[in-house]
Amino acid sequence: MSQHRHKEMRTTVKIFLLISLLGYVACSDMFDYSTYVVDFKGEHKNVHQTSLQSIAGQEADDTIRIAFTADTHRFYDEFDNFVRAANRLNENTPFDFVVHVGDMADFGLPQQYLWGNSYLLNLDVPYFVVVGNHDVVGNGGLAYSEMYGEFNFSFIYADIKFVFINTNSREYIFNGDVPDIDWLETQLRPDNDFAHAVVLFHVPPMDGDFDASLEESFSSTLAQYNNVMFTVHGHLHGHEFYFPYPDSIPYVNVYGVQNNKFNVIAISNGKFEFETHSF
């Protein structure tokens, strides 16, 4: 073999190795940043724990004010506008915290969680996110757990217990376990630490995505101890204040973000009122 031919072969091998190396690096980057990989870090991890620590350091006054949004899906411009509007309103009439009432993601993709939470991180107050039916599609349930925490959780702020419960029955093939009625009853059982309760969920019990076999037990559990002031839900994208059952517990369906509106609920002396704000 001539020396010239030998040099050509060595050059070809080097080029092949370089292309292979670049391909490996590109593939590694692709998998590292895949929209399906759940690997949250820093401020995108254990968000509810951070928020609970924040409100624990707050001194609640006679009125608790909470801003609500829901069903952001892929309405990112509107989501950004909501955060900006909430921060502006907070400057004059401060909130204690913000609640997103579910469906922050659209297809349960971890990347959608990152995008959505990046907007919420710009809020000037602590925030909590209810798990929605779109949030648990695919591996979205794992993403929610890593970013926020348990699907069912509660905390007491002032003398009010806020109970967050997963009601996305269809995503669990109506298996009779979602929502967890026994857990809900335990949370609402009277205690000296709280006087009233507010229950928050995504899918309302009269909706087709809620397990119909659990509707009666769910509503009767809410009414059992006569301490639920009201419930808040999303899923329907509009806004409505209504009494769907004879127990007279008010249900508040909060605006989905695409309406360019959001609701604020103020709680004081065992009573509440709500406002609507545009952005």
N, C-alpha and C positions, 0 to 999 in steps of 0.2 A: 504494500500500500504506500502511495506517495506521501511525502510529508505534508503536502498541501491538502490532500484528502483527509489525512489524520487530523489536521487542524480544523477542517470543516466539521468533522464528526464531534470533536470536543466542543466546538461552538454550539452545535445543535443540542448536545446533551445539556450544556449550561442553560441554554434558552428554555429547554423543556423543564428543567429543575426549577428555574425561576418562575415559569408559568404555574407549575404545580404548587409552589410555595405561595404565590399570590392567591391561587384558587383556594388553598387551605385556609389562609387568613380571612379571605372574603367569606367563606362558608362559616368559619368560627364566629365572625362578627354577626353574620346573619342569624345564627342560632342564639347568640348571646342577646340579641335585640329583637328576637321574634315576638310578635304580638301575642303569642300563646304562652310564653314563659312567665311564670309567676315568680318574680325575684325582686320584691320591693325593698327599698333601703331608705334609711334616714327618715325624713318627714312624711314619707309615703307609707310608713309602717306603724301599726298600733296607734292609729289616729285617735280613736275614742279614749284610749288611756291618757293620751296627752290632753285631750279636751276635758276629761274628768279632773285631771290635776289642775287645769286652768280654772274651772268653775269652783273647785274646792277653795281656791284662794280669793274668790270674789265674795263680796258682802252683799247678799240679796236685800233689796229694800222692799217696801210694801207692795210694789208692782213688779211682776216678772214679765218681761217682753221677749217674745220669740218670733223670729222671722222664718217663714216657711217657703220652700220651693219644692218642685218635684218633676219627675219625668223629663229630665234634660236630654236623654238619649244622645243625638248628635247635633243638638241645637247649640253649638258652641258659642256663636256670636251672642245669642240671647243669654246664655249662661254667664258669659263675661259681663254682659250688661246688668244682669241681676246682681252679681257680686259688687259691681261699682255702685249701683243704686242702693243696695243694702248698706254699704259703707258710708254713703252720703247721709242716709237717714239716721244711721247710728251716731253720727256726729252731734245731732241735735236731740234725738230721743234714743238713748242707747239701748241695745239689745243685751239680754243676758247670754243668749246663744242663738244659733241658727240650726234648723233641722231640714235636711233634704229627705223627702218622704218616698224615696225609692226610684229605681230605674235611672241611676246615674249613667250606667253603661247601656249600650243598645244590644250587643250580642255577647255580653259577659267577657269581653276580651280584656286581658290585663292592661293592654295599651290604652284602652278606653278608660279604664280606671285611673291610669296615670294622667291622662288628659283632663278628666273631670276633676280629680283631686287637686290638680295644679291650679285650677280656678278657685276652688274652695280655700286653698291655702292663702289666697289673697284677702280673705275676710279678716276684718279687724277683731272678730270675736270667735270664741270656740264654736265648733259645729259637730253635728252628729248626722249619720246617714242611715236611714232605714233600708233594709235589703228589699229590692224589688224583683219582680219576676224576670225581667230582662237581665238583671244583675247575676242571676244564678245559672244562666244558660252556659253550656259547655263547662269549662273549668272556672267560670265566673264565681262560683261559690267559694272556691279556694282563694281566689283573688280577693274577694270581700273579706274573708276571714283574716288574711294576712295584712290587709291594709287597715281594716277597721276593728275586727274582733268577732265576738259571738253574734250569731243572728238574733238570738233572744237575749236581751240585757235590760237592765233597769238602773236607775239612780235616783236618789232623793236630793232635791234642791229646794231650799227653804223647807216648807212643810208639805211639798208636793212630790209624789212619786211618779216619775216618767217611765213608762213601761213600753219597750220596743219589742214587737213580736213579728216573726216571720209568718205571713199568711199566704204565701205563694203556692197554694195547694197543687195546682196543675203541674208545676215543674217536678212534683214528687208523685205524679200519677195518682193523685187523690188516694194516698195510702192510709189515710186516717190518722196520721201523726202530725200533719201540718195544717193548721196551727196546733201548737202543743197546749191543749186546754188545761192539763194538770199544772203545768208550769205557770200559766196565766193565773189560775186560781191561787196558787201559792204567793204570787207577787201581789195580788190584790187583797190578800188576807189582812185584816186590820192590825195595825201596829202603832205603838206610841211614837214612832219616828216620823210618821206622815199622817196628814189629815185627809188629803184628797189624792186622787190619781188621775193621770192623763195617759191614755193608751194610744200608741202610734203604730201604724202598720201600712202596708202598701195596698194590697187588694182588699176591698171591703167585703163583708160577709155575704152580701146579697148578690155579688158578682159571680158570673159563670166560671171564673178562674179560682174561686174559693170552693173548698170541699163542701158540697151541699149537705152531706151527712153530719157536718160539724157546725153548721150555721146556728142551729138552735142552742147547742151547748155553749158555743162561743158567746152569743148575745146574752144568754142567761148567766154566764159566769161574769160578764161585765156588770150585770145588774145585781149580782148576788149580795154584795156588801154595801151597796148604796153609797159608794165612795168615788165612783168615776165621774169626774166633772164633764168630760167630753172626750171624744176620740178624734184622731186626725188621720186621714189617708190620702193617697194619691191615686194613680192608675187610670183615672177617668179623664185626666188632663184639664178638666174645667174646674169651676168653683161652685160649691153648693153647701148650704147650711141646712140640715134636715134631721128629722126624727123618724128613722125607719122602723122602729119597734115600739111596742106599748110601754117600755120601761122609761121612756122620756130622756134617754141619754142622747145628747146632741152629737151628730156626726158632722165633721168639717172636711169637705173635699177641697184640697188646696189647688191653686192654679198650677198647671204645667208651665214650664218656663217659656214655651213657644208662644204663650198668650201675651208676653211682655208685661206681665203683672205678677205680683206676689202678695201673700197674705202675712199679716202680723197679728198675733194674738197676745193680748195683755191680760194677765191673771192677777186679781187682787181681792183679798178678803172672801175667798171661796167663790168668786164670780169671775166671769171673763167676758171680753168683747174682742171683736176682730175688725181689722181694717184691711183695705185693699190699696196697694200702691202700684202705679204704673212706672215703666222705665223705657 
